[in-house]
Amino acid sequence: QVRLVESEGGSVQSGGSLRLSCEVSGDTSNNYCMGWFRTVPRKGREAVATIDSDGTASYTDSVKGRFTISQDNANNTMYLQMDSLNPEDTAMYYCAADRRLCGVPDNKLPVLFGLLLRTGPLDAWGQGTRVIVSS
């Protein structure tokens, strides 16, 4: 079983930056891919970015050019660098691991969470970390 532990989020002003990390432990032999999701008030949970084992990344349109997903395989850690933050990025952020996160094109990210729910729970979720961006 995979366990995911996220770093603390934080509060920043609009235009600022934060970096989230997600440490992976446990059974890492299932060839899963990873991603970041966020839960926005009144909008529900949405996929932000995914990353394949070879580093290929996908992003939802609202974060393209501002967020960067990466992973350090040697240290079993995934990151989300968030730059040029704006108040619309205020949310609970969750990292996730699942084989269904592999090979997801950018244009599927807006509907990814709903698609995943139809075929069963994800292999693992982080505990969630709050990001607050003030104007």
N, C-alpha and C positions, 0 to 999 in steps of 0.2 A: 504494500500500500504506500502510495506517495503522500508525503506531508509537505504542505507549503506554508511558509511563514513570511509575512510581509513586514517591511520596515514601517516605521511610523510615517504618517503623512505630514501635513502641516498646513499652516496658513500663510499665504503670501498676498501681496498686492498685485493687481492686474499688471501684466507685463513681466512678472517675475518667473522664476524657475524652481522646479523641485525634481528630485530624482527618487523614484521608488525602487525598492529591490524586493526580490522574492526568492527566498532560499528554499531549495528543494532537498528533501531527505527521504529516506525509506527506499522502497523498491523502485529503482530507476531503469528497470530493464524492459519496459513495455513500449519503447519507441514512440512515446507520446510527443506531441508538440505543445507549445505553451502560448498563453495569451493574457492580455489584460482586458478586464471588463470594468464598467462603472455603473453605478446605480444613481440616477439623477432623480431628484424629487419630481413627482408627477409625470415622469417619463418611463420609469422602469429601468431594467438592466440592459445595457448595450455593450457590444464588443468595441473595443478601442483599437487594439492591435493584436496580431498574432505573429509567431515566429516559428519557422521550421527548424529542424536540427541542423540544416546547412546554413542557417542564418537568413534565409529568405523571409522578408517581412511584408506584412500587409497592414494597411491603416484605413480607418474610416475617414471619410472626407473631412470631417470637422477638425481633425488633428493633424492631417498631412502637412508636412513642412514645419510642424511645431514639436511633435512628439517623436521620440526615437526609441524603439524597442531593441534590446540586445540581450545577449546571454554569454555567460562565462562558463563554459562547459567544465573547465578544470575545477571550478569552485561551486558548481551546481547552483548557480545564481542567475536569475533573469532580472533585467532592469527596465525601467521606463523613465527616460529622461523627458521631462516636460518643460518646454520653453514657451515664452510669449503666452503665458497663461492668462485666461480671461474668466470673468465670473461664471460663464456657462460651463466651465470645466469643474466647477464645484460639485463634488460627488463623493460617494464611497467607491474606492477602487479595489478590485479584487484580481488577484492572479489566478490562473487556472491551468490545469494540465489535462490533456486528453488527446487521443489519436485523431479525433474528429477536428482538431484544430490545425491539422497538417494540410498544406496546400490550399488554403482558403484565399480566393482572390479578393482584392479590395472591395469590389462591388457587392460581395456577399456579406460583408461585415455588418451592415445595418440590420440584416435579418438573421444573423448567425445564432444569436441566443435563442430566438424562437424556434429555429430549425433544430437546434441541439435538444431543446426540451421535448421535442416530438419523439426523439429516439433514445431517451434515457438520460439519467444524470451524468454530469461530467465526472471523470475519474477523481479529480481533486480540486478543491477551492482553497484559497487563502482565507484568512479570517476577516479581511477587509481593513482598509485604512482610509481615514478621512482626509480629503483635500479641500481646503476652503480658499477661494480666491475672491478678494474684496476689490471693489472698484475704487 
